[in-house]
Each structure stands twice: as C-alpha cells, then as structure tokens.
Amino acid sequence: MRMCSSDGCWCLIRRFIASIVLVFLSFHGVSFSQRVPNYTFMHHATTAPNISYYDYIIIGGGTAGCPLAATLSQNSSVLLLERGGAPYQNENITNLAAFGFALSDLRDSSPSQRFISEDGVINARARVLGGGSCLNAGFYTRAAPSYVSAVGWDGKLVNESYQWVEKVVAFEPPMLGWQSAVRDGLMEVGVLPYNGFTYDHMYGTKVGGTIFDSEGHRHTAADLLQNANPNNLTVLLHAVVHKILFRHKGNSRPVAHGVIFRDGSGQKHKAYLKNGPKNEVIVSAGALGSPQVLMLSGIGPSTHLRVHNITVIVDNPLVGQQMSDNPMNAVFVPSPIPVEVSLIQVVGITRYGTYIEAASGENFAGTRDFGMFSPKIGQLSTVPPKQRTQEAIDQAVESMAALPAAAFVGGFILEKIMGPVSRGHLELRTKNPNANPSVTFNYFKEPEDLQRCVQGINIIKNVIESRAFSRFKYPNLSTQQLLNMTAAGPVNLLPRHANDSTSMEQFCKDTVMTIWHYHGGCQVGGVVDSDYKVLGVDALRVIDGSTFNYSPGTNPQATVMMLGRYMGVKILQERLSSDTTN
C-alpha cells in the first residue's frame, strides 16, 4: 500500500487530533439482535405493590447485584431493585458493532449516566440491569492470587465462583493482525513470559477473555440471572431507592428493615424485610451509588449529612472516602494498512505496576460517532466547567465529520496504572438519588502513580518501534511525533505544555483519562467489616467495587461478578448453619 508523505501524513493526523478526540472503538458492521431471556421475574417498578416483604432486598442490579440475587434466590425470597432498564433488545449494549453509542447517549433513558469528576475528567456510570458489564470494552480477567490472599477470601470458593461466572459470560477472543502485533511487540520489548490465553493474572504478556461471543454479542452480569430460582426472585426495573429504613429497639444498634423506592412514574413504594434474624438489606449500587445510598440513609460524616438535613443514623466519616480511579493514557497510531476491529484482548502485565493494552478499528468513517473517545462522550474532555458547552461539542463533531476516511485507520495502545495509590473522596450534591454525587479522584497526586505512567508510556513507545509492530506504523512517523500530535491537540482542552513529548510526567498529566475502574467509598475496615457488614448497624451489607482498596486484575469486572456469587454462597451458608442450629 502506498505510504503517505511525511508532510501529508502529519497534516492529516494533526487535523484528526485537532478535532478533540482520539478515535477509539467505534465499530460498524453486521447488526445482531440478542435473544431476550424469558425472565418471568423481571417487571417495571410501576407494577410493584405499595408494600411488599422479602428475605433479602438488594439495591442495585449491576455487576455484583445480579450474581448475588441469582445465588440468594436459591432458597430465599429476593427483591432486586435496579434504577435503570433491561439491556436486552438494546443493540447499543448487546452488539460489539455498536460499542460506544450507549456512552454517548445523554438522555435520561440512557443506560449510562455521565458524571464529571472535580478533577475535570468526564466519566460514566451504569444505569441498567447488568451494570458496567453492559457498557465496558468487555475484557475478562481474574484477580491475582496475591490479591485474593491479601483480601482474605477463601481461595477454593473464589475459584468456584469465577468458574460459575465464566460458564455464562466469558469467551476466548479471536487474535488477528493488530492484536497479534501488539502481543509480539510486548514480548520483543521484554514483557515476558508469554502466558498464552488465560483468565489468570500473572506477569508477562497474555491474551485475556472477553464477554463478547464469536458472533459479537455482549454477555453481561444480567445473563447470570438465568441461574436464579424464578419462584423466589423479583427484579424491578426503573426503581430508584431513596433511602434505607432503620428501626431501633431500646438502646440497641439501628437495624435495617426496609427501603423506600420510587417507580418510573414517581410513585412511592416500600419494601420491608420479613421477620428473621438472617434477613438483610444489601447495597450493590457501585462505587458512586453505594456511598451515596448510605449517606442518603443517614450513614456517613455527620457534619456533611446535617448540611443536607439528613437525620444521622451512624456518624462514619469514612463513607465516601478513599475514592480512586485508575488513570489511563493512550497513544493513537495511524496505520498504513487496514486493521481489524478489536476490543481489549492482549495485555502486558509489567513488574512496574502498569498494564499495556490495545484496541483497533478498521474503518471509523461510517456514522462518525467515534465510540468512547467521541466528543459526544467527552471522554478526553477535562474541560473547565464554564467551557463545557454543547456548542464546543457540536463544533468538534462537525470537524470530525469533515475528515477523510484515511484519518481513521489505526488503533490505540494504552496503559493503565495498577492500584492506584492516589485517593480522593465523594460527597452529596443534593438529596436527589438520581443526581450524581460530587467525586474527586486526585489523579497522579501520589508520585508513585505518575512514575508508573511514565514507565508505561515508555513501553508503549518501544512497542510502536518494535519489528513486530512495524507494518502497522508509518515509517516516517516517529514515536516522538506521535506523542507530539497527541499532546498538541486539545484532547482534554487543558492548557498544553511545550515539553509534553519530552517530559513524560507532563504528558501523563495532560493526557490523562478514565478507564472506568473507579472504586472505594465503602472500604473494608472503614465502612464495612470483612464480611461486608456495615459498621454500626445490623442487617445491612455493601457488596460491590466500592469496598475495594485496589482495583483487582487488569479489569475488575470479573472479580466484581465473582464477589456477588462468592458472597451469595457465603450468606446462604450462614443462613443454613443458623437454621440447623435453631
């Protein structure tokens, strides 16, 4: 294939970068419709009675909530409350070909809800049955054995729980040109050994799993509900929980005994726990939702709660603290030859604390939505609040629409920071449970995270220059030029620095974005105990990624789904033991 001239290629890519977004993962192709499961237990909340009773009430039908509900329903009555709708028959969710469209949908009915951290990074949280597994890039990988040991989980039950999840949602991805070149490039530059295809987390280069099957269908945590006992489970969609209800007996600790939720029409409903010493309310609303629900219910920093006129049930200043988001930085590499459509498949797990991954798309010229790096999504727009205008987004979209198709042939190599070490916090903005809380992640606040990013970018540079990757790179474009083009463009509309491509520290700061792996806010030891029971009250747990101190593996979704199953089994075992004793 004819190579572009140095000046021509430079201008082409500059036009591309100058249009605000690095194009990533916007796929076009055959449209698939996934079969809708016959979930007789799934209903709109408008059909719910005004008052109902269950053994377990789970707040949040996401990545942890669905496997948890399916497990607990085996011998107990379970109510699963999900604030969003179902993922089925929504091609923007179920089809790989439409990845990115759900993230750019800003309607109230969208399965994703945009939020902007106080750092300025635009992000998204799930609002759909199945949670983040309905919106992400699909990578499936387990936590490291050292992580499992440090957390104190039972290794045997952890493995059994992963396997339970994998029977439904995990697949081996195809390995075509771009992904194979990145894999071979990682090995060439020393990210060794090669571990082949595996779900396990280990140093070196590997091919991980995916939740997209061979036909391009996404399989989500919602699919795990097929393992539920339909006679014991009720799933209510568009059910927004406003608060957890507590009762007091004399001077004893508060006891959770129900919830108040509203349906899609605004009608209020109450669901209560049946009488029984093992019955519980369980919060699985995610890293933003779970601390938000606790605060709205009176559990959190007393001073902050009183500002919002919330009655304090438990004064716990650690609710909403220790928030983290794994920072991501990416380099777009224009290709002189067509590349396959691919999501995250290969990962280089380095000993420096950074993970190298890649994705590609053969033709971004179709509908020009541009996936998760679209101006509509704002993924790369860490824009000062007063500059976050629809006019700026519209101008960016118009600029991109005018670009030739050749500008969109290529892919991304990206790095994610392990951990991270840097921490932030979350606070309520309002008592409205539909509103996003205020969250600050403090990207690169700790020097260790910044150093890891620098090491990751250097590995990416080496992979781009490797022999294995050479056919996907224009020979007259150096890695320095690629970094210059990335840093020079308004990828996040923050002020650019002249030394971006020579100071990797500045490059990391100026081109930081999210990879949606935020966690914390209800951590073990501060908000919940090792059994995920909320400190200071009874009959209440939090089971989801908000309890994590560090994000497990290279992608947390496998471990979050595993945790839902794992804790469901543990809770059932406790219940059975109690029944036997009594």
N, C-alpha and C positions, 0 to 999 in steps of 0.2 A: 504494500500500500504506500502511496506517495506521502512523504513526511511534509509537514508544513514548514515554511521558512521560519527562522528564529524570530524575526520581527513579526511575521504574521501570526505565529502561534502565541507569542507574548501578548499581542493586542487582543487576540480572540479570548484568551484566558483572562486578561485584565477586564474586558467587558463583562465576562462571566462573573468574576469576583465582585466587580463594582455594582452588581445588581443585588447586593446584600447577602446572598445565600450561597453556601456551598451545596451543590445539588447532591442529594443522597437518598437512595432507597425510595424513589418514586417509580413504581413499576406499572407497566401496561401490558396487556396480553389477554389470554383466554379468560373469560369470566366463569367462575364456578359458583354454584349455589350449594351450600352445605345442607345436608338433611337435618331438619328440625327434630330434636328428640321428643319423644312423647312423655313430657314431664307433666303428669296429671296433677302434680302438687304445686305447680307454678301458676300464680294468679296476680292480677293487678291489685294493689292495695285497696282500691275502691270497693272491692268485693269483701273485704275483711269485716267481721263483726266489730261493734264498738268496743266490746270487751272479750278477751279470749285468755286461755290458760295453757301453759306448756311446761315441760320439764326443763327445757333449755331455750333461751332466747339469744340468738346470735345477731349482733349488729354489724352488718357489712357482709355482702355476698361476693367477696373478692377472692384473691389468690389463696388466702388462708381459710376464709369463711366457708367456701364451697366444700373442700375436702373435710373440714371439721363437721359441717352439718351432715354430710353424707355418712360419716362414721357414727356420729352420735345418734342418728336416726335408727340405727340397727335395733336398739331396744328401748328407746326413749322418744317422747314427743318433742319435736324441734320446730321452732319458728325461726326462719332466716329472713331478715329484713334487708333489702337492697334498695338504695336510693335511686339507682338507675334502672334501665330496662334490660331486656334479654339481648344477647349477642347474635342470636340466630336470625337468619334472613336479612342480616345487615352485611352486604358484600364488602363494605369498607372495613369490617372487622374480620370476616371469615376468609377473605381471599388475599393471598400474598400479592396478587396483581394490583390490589388497591391500597397497599400499605402506605400510610401517611395521610390518607384522606380523612380518617377519623380524627387525627390530631389537629388538622386544620379546620375542623368543623367547630365553630364557636357558638352554635345555637344552644339554647337551654336543654334541648333534647339530645345533644351530642353525648357519645359515650366517654368523651374526655372533657375535663374541665380545666381550662387554662388557669395557672396561677403564676405570679411573678414574685420571685423572692426579693427580699430587701437588698440583696446583692445586685439585683437588676437582671438576673438570668431568668428568661421565660421558660416555664416548665409546664407540665400537665399531670393531672391526677385522674384516675379512672372513675367513671360514673356508670358502671354497667356490671351485670352479673358476670362473674369471672375476673373482674378487676383488671389489674395491669397486664395480665396474660392476654387480654383482648386487644392491647394497644402496642405491645412491645415488638422488638425485632426477632423474637422467637428463640433466642439462644437458650439451650438447656444444659446445665452443668451442675454437678453436686458441690457441696462444701468440702473443704479439705478435711481429712481425718483429724488433724490437729485442731481445727475449728470445733468439730463435734466434741472432742475431748475437753477443750477449754470451756465450752458451754456447759458440760456435764450431762449431755444427753446419753441415753442408752444406745450404744453403737449398733447392737443387733436390731433393735426396733427402728432405729434410723434407717438402716439398710432396707428393712422390710417395708417401711413407709415410702421410701424413694421408689422401690420396685412397684408398689401399689399405684403410685402416680404414673410411672413410666409405661405401664401397660395401656394407658389411655392416651397420654399426651405427647410422648417422646418418640422421635424418629431419627434415623441416620440421614444426613443431608447429602445431596449429590456434590461431587467435587469436580468442578470444571476449571477452565483456564485461569481466571483471576485468583480464585481462592487457592488453587494449586501453586500458583506463582508466589503468592504471599507465604504460603506454608513452606515452600522450598527456600524462599528468601530468608525467612526466620531461621531456618536451620543453617543456612550458609553463613549467617552473621553470628551464629553461636548460641541461639536459643535452643538448647538441647537438653535431653534427648528428644527424639520424635516418638511420641506415645500413641500414634495412630488414632483411630476413632474410639473415644471413650467418654463416658459421663463423668469420670473421676477427675478430681482437681489435683494436678501434680506439675512440678516444674518441667519446663520444656515446651515443645510445640505439639498441639493436638488438634484433632477435629472433634468438635463437640456435637451435642444433639441439637435438635430443633423441634419446635412444636408445630411446624408446618409439615404436612404429609407429602407424599410424592406427587399428589395432584394439586398442590398449592393451597390446601385447606388448612386453616388455623385450628388447632385444638387447644381449648382453654380450660382453666380450672372449673368452669361451668360444666364441662363434659364429665367431670368427676362425680357430678350428682347422679349419674346413671347408676352408681353404686349404692344409692340411698334406698332405704325402705320407704316406698311411696306412701305407705299407710301411716307413717309416723312423721313425715316431713311436710311443712307448709312453707313455701317460698313466696314472699310478697314483693313485687316489683314496684318501683316508684313510691317506696315507703321511707320517708325521711324521719329519722329518730331525733326528737327534740331534747329529750333528757331521760336519764335513768332514774327510776323511783326507788327511794330508800325508806325503810321503816326502822324505828328504834323500839327496843324493849327495855324499859328502865334506863340504866346507865351502860348498857351493853353497846358494842360496836354497831355502827349502821349496817343494815343488811339490805342488799339489792333485792327487790322483789317484783320489778316490772319496768316497763318503758312506756313512754308516750311517743307516738309517731303520727305523722300526717300523711294522707294519701295524695295522689296527683291532683285532686280537686280541692285540697286544703282541709278536708275533714279530719278531725282528731280521733285517734283510736288509742286504746290502752290494752297492753298485753301484760299479763301477770304470770309469775311462776306458780306452778301448783305447789301445794304443801309437800315438803320433803326436804330432808337435810342436805341432799346432794344436788338439788336443783340450782341452776345458776344462770346469770346473765353473762354473756361473753362478748367482748368488744373485739371485732376484727375489721376495723374500718380503715386500716392503713396508717402510714407514718404521719400523715396530716390529720386524718379523720379520728383516729383513736384518742390522741391527746385532746383534740377539740371536743369530742363527746364527753370525756371525763371532766373537762373544765365546765362545759355547759351544764353538767350534772352536779357540780359543786365540789369536785376533787381537783385540787391544783393550788397554785400560790394564792393565799387568802387575799393579799392586797390587790392582786390583779383581778380576782373574782369579784371583789366588792366594787371595783371601778365599774363593772358591768352589772351591778345589782344582782349578783348571783349568790344565793344562800350557800355558805361554806359547809360542806359535809366533812371533808378532810382537808386540812391545810398541808399540802405537799408541794413545796417549791420546786421539786424536780420534774413535775409534769410539764412537758413541753421543752425540757432542756436536753442538751446533748444531741441536737439535731445535726445530721450530716448528709451531704450529697456527694457522691463520688464524682470529682471533676473529670471531664473528658476534653481532649484536644484532638483535632483531626486534620489531616492534610489531604486535599483533593489532588489526584494525579490524573491529568488528561491522558487518554490513551490513543495512539496512532492506529490501533486496530479495535474492532468491536469487542466488547466484553459481555459476559453472561450476566443475567440478573441474579444477584445473590444477596442474601442477608448474612448476618454473622454466622460463620461456620468454623473458621480457624481461629485459634487463639494461641499467642505466645505468652506463657506464664513465666515471667522472668524472676530472678532472685533479687531484683532491685525493688520489688513492690509495685511493679506496673505491669499491665496486661495489654498486649498488642492484638488488635482485631482488624477485620476488613469487611467491606461490602462493595458491591458494584451494580451498575445498571447499564444495559446495552444502549437504551435509547430513552432519553429523558425529554424528547421533543414533543411527545404526544399531547397530553392535556395540560402540560406545564404546571402541574400542581407542586412538584418538586419534593414530595414526601416530607420527612420530619425536619428538613432544613429549609422548608418553604418560608417565604416572607409571611405567609398567612399563619403559619405556626409560630413564627418568631423565635425559633429555636436558637438562632445565633444573635438575637437582638437584645443585648443587655443595654437597653435604651434608657436614659434618664427619664423619669416619669412624665415630664412635660413634653417629651419628644415622642412618646408612644402614641402616635396618631394614626388613624385609619388612612389619612392621605399619604403618609410615608409608606405604609404597607402597599397601598394601591400603586404608588409610583414604582416600587420595587417589582411588583408583579408585572406591570406594564413593560419595564425594562427587560425582564427576563423573557417575556413573550416575544420580544423583537430579536432575540439572539438566534443564530443559526444552529441547526441540529448538531453540527460538529463540536459545538462548545460543551455538549453534554455527554460525550462518550468518555467514560473513565470510571473511576471509583475512589473509594476512600480507604486510607489506612489510619487507624485511630488508636489512641491509648487511653486507658482508664487507670486511675490511681487506686491502689489497694487501700482498704480501710474505710475512709481516710482518717487521719489524725485530727484534722481541723473540725471544730464543733461550733454549732450555733444554737438557736433557740426559736421557739414558736409561741405566739400569743394570740388571743382572740382579738378580732377587729370589732365583732358585733355578736349579739346573741342569736343571730340568724344561722341555723345549722347548714343552710345552703350556701352561705358565703364562705370564701376561703379565709383561713386564718392568716396572720402575718408570720412569715418564716424567714429567718436569716441563716445561711449556711456557712458564711465566712470561708469561702473558697481560698485555699493556699494561705490561710492565716498562719499555719504552722510550717516552718521551713522544710520539714521532712517531706511534706506533700509536694512542695514546689520542686525539691530536688528529684523526687521520683518522676515528676512530669518531665523534667529536663532529660533524665535518663531514657524515658520512653520516647521522646521526640528524637533523640539521637539514634535509637534503634530503628525508628521509622525511616530516618534518613538513610541508614545503612541498608535497610531492606529495599528502598527505592533504587539504590545504586548497585544492588546485587545483580549477579549474572542471571539468576533465576527469574528476576522480575523484568529484565531488560526489554523484552518485546512489548511490554505494556507502558513503556516510558519513551517520550520523545528524546532522542539522544542529545539534542541541542538545548534541552531544558535541564539545568542543574537543580539539585535539591535546594540550593540557596535561592534560586529564582522562584521555585515553588513556594518556599516559605515566605519570600518577599511578597509574592502575589496574594498569598493567604492573609498575611498581616497587613498589607497595604489597603486591602479592601475593607469596607465598613461592615465586616462580618458581625459585629455586635454594636456598631455605632458608638463605641467608646473612643476617646482620643487615641490616635495611633502614635507610636513612638518610632523615632528614626532607627533605633537599634534593635527592632523586633526580631529580625532574622539573624542577628549576630549575638544578641543576648537571649538565650533560650528561656531564661527566667521571665523576661518581659514578654516573649512570645506566648508562654503558657498563661500568663495573667491576662493578656489582651485578647486571646482567642478561646478562653475557657467557655465551656457549655456544659449542659447536664447530660447524663446518660440515664436519667430517671431512676437511679438506685438510691433515692433518699430513704433515710431510716432514722430511728431514735425517737425520743419524746416520751416513751413509756418503758424505759430500760429496766432490765432485771437488776435488782439490788437497790434501785432508787424509787421506782413506781410499782413494780411487781416483784414477787419473790421468785424463787427458782421453779415453782410450779405455775408461774404466770398469774397468781392470785394478787389482786390489787391490795397494796398495803393499807391497813387502817379500816377496811370494810370486809364484810363477808359476802359470799355468794356472787362474787364479781371477778372475772379474769380479763386479761388482754392477751390475745394470741394472734400475732402478726409481726411484720417487719419493724413496727415501732419499738419492739422490745430488743432489737439487735444493737450491740455495741459497734460492730463492724459488719459491713456487707459481705455475706458469705460467697465464696467462689468468685468466678468472673461475672456471673449474673445471678442475682438472688432468687429468681422466681422458682426454681426447682426446690430450693430449701424452704421457701415460704409455703409452697404446696405440701411439701413433706411435713412441715411443722403442724399444719392443720390436721393431717392424718395422724401424725405421731401423738399430738395432744388429745385428739379424739379417742384414740386407743387407750391412752393413759387414764383419761377421765372415766371411760367405760370400765376399766379395770378397777378403779377406785370405787365406782358405784357397785360393781359386782361383789367386791370384797366387803363393802358395808352391808349389802343385803344379806350376804352369807353370815356375817357376824350377828346381825339382828335376827 
